[in-house]
Amino acid sequence: MKGLNFADELHKINDMLMCSKEDFLYSYAYLSEDDYEKTRKYIIDVFKKHYKTNNILADVDTYEENEGDNS
């Protein structure tokens, strides 16, 4: 599915979680900051849907407040 950027490449997701954004983008120089942000947002959306589907309580409101500050 186009638009996932690298969300289907778990080794990159692992690196994304382990590294700073700057280090990740340096290591994967062929990816853009836009690729990084779109993938990050996609992953957050997957988690939010998972939480909702499985009735898992999550602090989505705080995330959305913080996300609005960074946009």
N, C-alpha and C positions, 0 to 999 in steps of 0.2 A: 504494500500500500504506500503510495507516494505521499510525502509530507511527514513521514515518521522520522526522517533524517537518519538517526542511528539508534532509535529505540529498540530495534530488533537485533542489535549487536550487544549481547550482554557483557562482553569483555570491555566495551567502551562505556557502558553504563557503570560498571564497577569502577573504572578509572575516573569517571565523572564524579562518583561519590567519594572517592579517595583523594582526589587532587583539587587544588584550587581551580577556579575557572580559567585563570591565566595559564597555569601549568598544563591543564588539559588542552587548551587551544594551541599551546606551543607544541605539545606532543603530537597533536593531530592537526597540523598546520593546514591541511586541505579542507578542514571543516571551518565554517565561518561562525562568528558569534551568533548570527541569526539561527544557524543550525543548532547550536547549543541551546539557545533560549527556546526554540520551538520544541525541541526534544524534552527539555526540562518541563515545560508546560504540559506537554502530552503525558509525561509520566505522572505528574501531579493529578491530571484529570483521570488517569487510570486508577490511581489510588482513591480519589474521591468517589468514583463510581463503585469501586470495590467496597469501600466503607459503607456506602449507602445500600448497596445490594445485600450486604451481610450484616446490616444493622450494627455496625461498629461505630462507637462514639469516637469522634475525632474533632479536634479544634479547627474546623474548616473556616470559621468566622475570622479567627485571628490570622490565619494564612491569607485569606482574601483581603483583609485590611492591610497587611504588610505588602502583599503583591501589588495593591493599588498604589502604595508609596513608591514602588520600584519601577513602575511602568513609565 
